[in-house]
Amino acid sequence: MADSNEPQNDRARAARPMPKPGIMDIHAYVPGKAKAEGVDNPIKLSANENILGCSEKAREAYAGAAHQLHMYPDSRTTLLRTALAETFRLEPERLILGQGSDEVFQLLNQTFLEPGDNIVQGEYGFAAYAIGAHACQAEVRRAKEPGYRIDVDEVLKCVDGRTRLVFIANPANPTGTWIPFSEIERLHAALPPSVVLVLDAAYGEFCRDPAFDDGLDFARSQANVVVTHTFSKLHGLAALRVGWGYAPAEIAAAVDRIRLPFNISIPGQAAAIAALADTEFQERSIAHVEQWRPWLAQQLGGVGLEVVLPSAANFLLVGFPTTPGRTAVEAEAYLASRGLLVRGVTNYGLPNHVRITIGLEEHNRAVAAALADFMKR
């Protein structure tokens, strides 16, 4: 009979320390480019950052916390927790605070996944979901996205008795597409009550359609729904890594058992509280995207790029021909040569597309002009 500890014994007999099975099969996260060879100070439109920066009030709050750098932060993030609870009418004990919403995803995976379990996400789903699941030796199932958007029936086809979490980004990254909340409700109704439905609303503030909802109200009365948000996108605090989730009290309490202490810095908490209160900056950021997103989509369609997905986020996903000289890879390189950094998304299974963050007026006009030249070559 084989020794039930044989894999562990193999690792013990190894000539050097060996990671547990599956770790080296994980594809490390690839961030958007920040540099272009031979170009000084390129315009970065590759990471969906807020092109307007951040709230001046948040910047002042961050600077004002400098005298506390020798101190540990409040592990319960009490002030930020209270501010979030008051702003969104939430119970503070049901909030999960993380280093960006990425950490919240990781904590959920760690809390619920055992080897052999699985998560379900969209075909083009955000890479962080899968990284955390694979680290727990779980399977990642990718539901087909016809028309580049989440399809509830395709998601449900992937769910079985070992499914523990379903991740839905709405609007989605990197596609920018979204589904009405009626479809989220239909998905939830069909899921087993043991499955956690995670609604990632990182870009939710940019979608103003009446049929859209981030799910916070719905989550109040559900035992298996978690809604996540981030301060990285709308609020422009990507460098500070502040995110949060709203979960049933039992899930929040379980996650808190493994959340490392002091995970949100004092300056980060201070800036997030100030950003949350600066509604003028938030509205200005949304208005900027709403003005330039359709303009850029129209311009790119006009230069012969027929696949510009309808986006409800602060970016566009643009499809390119497979004709040599006009491919997505060549377009990304061409734009970089002109000082415009965009995001190739081959690692998301979209080798013929690039993702372009909505920039300032001069950035958007420069992208349109450069891609018009590229398509004429």
N, C-alpha and C positions, 0 to 999 in steps of 0.2 A: 504494500500500500504506500502511495506517495505521501511524503511528509507534508502536512497541511501548511507548514511554515517554509516550504521549499523556496518561494521567491525571496522571503526575508533572509533565509540562509545563504542564498546566492549573493545577495547584497552584502551580507556579513563577510563572505569569503573574498569579496572583490579586492583588487589591489589599491583601490582608492575609494573615497566616499561616493556613493551612487545616489542620484535623485530617485524618488519613488517612481514607479511606472507611470508613463504618460506626460511627465513634466517636460521632457525634452522634445516632445511632439507638439507642444503648444507653440503657435505662431505668436511671437512677441508683438505687442501693439506698435504700430507704425504711425507716428504723429505727422501732422502736416509739415511740409518743409518750411524752414525759416531763413534759408540762405540760398543764394544763386551764385554759381561760379562766375567770377568776373564782373559781378554787379554789386555795387555798394548800395546799402540801404534799399533793398527791394521792397515792394509793397506786398505785404503778407495777406493773402486772401485764401489761405489754405486750412484754417483751423476754426472757422465759424466764430471768431472772436467778435465782440461788439466794436464796430469800427469807430464809434463815438467815444470809446474809452470807458470810463466809469463815472459815476456820480462824483462831483466835487466834494459833496458832503461825506461820501465814503472815503475819499482820499484824505480828507482832514481828520476823520475819525481814526484811520489807520496811522497817520503820523502822530496823532495824540496819544496813541498807545505805546509809543516808543519807550517811555520811561518805565514800562512794565516788562521789558524783555527779559529780566532776570527771574521772573515769576512763572510758575506753572499756571496754565489756564484753568478755569473752572471746568472740571471734567464733565459736569452735567450741562454745560453751556446754558446756564439758567437764563441769562438775559436774552440771548438769541432765541432760545426755546420759547420764552414768554412773548417776544416780539412776533414770532411766527404764529403762535397760538392766537394772539389778539388780532393780527392782520387777517388771518384766514378762518377765524372762529373754530379753532381746533383744540382738542384736549392735549395739553403739553406732555402728558405722560405717554401719549401715543406717537410722539415724534422720535425719529432716528436721525441723529446728526452725523455726517460723515465728511471725509476729505473729498469733496465733490460727490456727486451721486454715484460715481464709480465705486467708492468704498461701500456705499449702501448696497449696491448690487453684490459686491464681494461678500459682505456680511450675510446677506440673505442666502447666497450659495453655501457658505460655510455652515449656516444654521440648519439648512434643510437637506443637503445632499450627502448621500453615502455612495461609495463605489457601486456602480450598476444602475443608479438612478439616472434620470434624464431631465433636461430642460428643453423647452420648445421656444424658438424665436423665429422671426422672419428670415427668409432666404438671404436678405441683405442686412440683417440685424447688426446693431452696434457691437463691435468686437469685444468690449469689456464683459458682456454677458458670458460669452463662450470661454474666455480666458479663466474667469472665476470658476466656471463649472468644470472645465478640464482639470483644474488644479485640485478639485475634489474627487477626481477620477470618475466623473459622471459623463454621460453621453450628451452631445448637443444635437438636437434635431432641428433642421431648418425647413420651415414650411414654405412652399412655393409662393411667390408673390406675382401673380399675373398682373400685368399693367404696372409693375413696380410698386404695388401697394399691398398691405396686409390683407389677406383673404381669410375670413373666419373659418370657413369650411376646410381650407387647407391646414390651418392651425390645428383644428380638431382631429384631423386625420393622423396627426403626429402624436396625439396624447394617448397614453396607455397607463397601466397600473403602476409603472415606475416613474411616471412624470410627477415632479414635485413643484416645478416653477414654470410659468409661462411669461415671457418678457415681451411686452408690446410697447414700442416707442411710437408716440403719436403727438405731433408729426414725427416721421421717421428720419433717422440719419443712417446712410447718406442720401436717401432719395428725396426727402422733403415732402413726401406724400402723407396723407392722413386718411382716417376713416371716421365717419360720424359716430357719435357716442351710442347710438342705437345698436351699432354693430358690436361695440364693446360689451354692451348689456347682453346681447345675444350670445357672445362668446362666454361670458361669465355664467350665464344660465346653463350652458351645456357642459361646463367643466365639473369634474368631481369636486366636492367640497374640501377634499384634502389637498387640492392643488392651489398654490399661491399665484394669483394673477398680479403681475407687477406692471404698472402703467408708468412708463418713463415719459415725463412731460418736460424734458429739458428745453424743448422749443415751443412748449404750449402757449406761452404768452404771445407768440407771433401769429397765432391762428385766431382770427376774429370771426370766423364763420359761425352763425347761430347753431349749426348742427354739431359744432365741436364742444367738447367738455373735457377737462383734464381728469375728472373722476373723483375729485376730493369729496364732493357732496355724496356721491355714490358710496365711497369707501367708508363713510361714517357708520353705515348700518350693515356692512359686510364683514364676515369673519375671515375672509381669505383674499382681500384686496389691499395692495400696497401701492401708493402713488408717490413718485419721486420728483423732485425739482432740484435745480442747481442755481447757484449765484454766478456761474461762469459765463452764461450767454447773455441774457437780457441785461443783467446787472453789471457785466463787464469786470468780474472779479476772478477771472480764470487763474491768475497767479496765486491766489490765496486758498484755493481748493476748499470751497464750502458748499456742501449739498445737504439735502434733507429728504426724509421720507415720512409719510403718514401711514401708520399701520394699525391693525387691531392691537389692543393692549397686550394680549398674550404674545404676539409676534414681536412687538417692540421690546418686551421684557426678555424674551429669549435672545434676541439679537444683542441686547445690552450686556449679556453674560460674556460675550466674546469680543465686544468692541473694546479696543485698546483705550486706556485713559488718555486724557489730554490731547485728543485727536484734532481739535480745532484750536488754532492759536488765538491768543488774546487779540492781536491786531486783526486777524481774520474775522473774529466774532464782532468786533467793534465796527469794522467796515461793512459787514453784512447787515447789521442792525440799521446803520445809516442809509445804506442802499435801499433797504426795504421801505424806508419812510420817504424816499425821494421819488415820489410818483411822477413829478415833472420830467425827470430824466428818463424814467421808464417809458412814458408816453412819447417822448421825443425819439427814443430809440426805435420804438415800434413804428412810428410815423415815417421815419427814414426808410426802414425796410419796406413798408407798404408803398412808398413812393417809387423806389428804385428797383425793387424786385420785378414788377411787371415790365418796367422800361427795359431792363437788361434782357429779360426773356424775349421781348419783342425784337430787340436789336439783333440778338443771336439767331433768332429764327429767320430774320431778314438776310443774313449773310450765308444762309444755306445749311444751318445746323437745325435739322428738322426735329430732333429729339431733345427738347428742353422740357423736363418734367414740370408739371404744375406744382409749385412748392408753397408750403405754408410755414416755412422756416426762414432763417436769415441767410439762406444760400440757395443756389440752383444746381441741379445735377444735369449735365449737358452730355448728350450722346454724340459721338463722332463717327464718320464713315470708317470702314476697314480698308479703304483704298490707300496704298502706300503714298506717303506724303501728306495725308490728311487724318492720320490716326490720332487717338486720344493721347498716346504716349508722346507723339511728335508735337501735338498741340501744347501739352504741358511744358515740354522743353522749349518750344518757341516762345511761349509767354514768359518763361523764366529768363530767356535771353533778353527780353525787353523789360525785365525788372518786375514782372507780375507773377507771384507765386500762387498757384492753385493746387488742388489736391487730386492726384490720380487715385483711383479707387479699385485698382486691380485686386488688392487684398480683400475686398468685399465681394469679389466675384463679378465685378463690373469693369472688365478690361477696356471697354470701348467708351468709357465715360470719364469726365472730370467733374469735380465739385468746386464751385466758385462762391466764396463768401460775398455777400453784398457789401460793397465798399462805399467810400465817399463818392460824390458826383464825379470828381476827376478820375478816380479809380475805375468806376464803372464805364466811363467813356473811353478810358485807355484800353480796358479789356475788350470792349466792342470793336474799337478800331484795330487792335492787334489781331483779333480773330477774323475780322474782315480781310486783313492782309494775308493771314495764314490760309484762308480758304481760297484766295485768289492765286496762290503760288503755283 
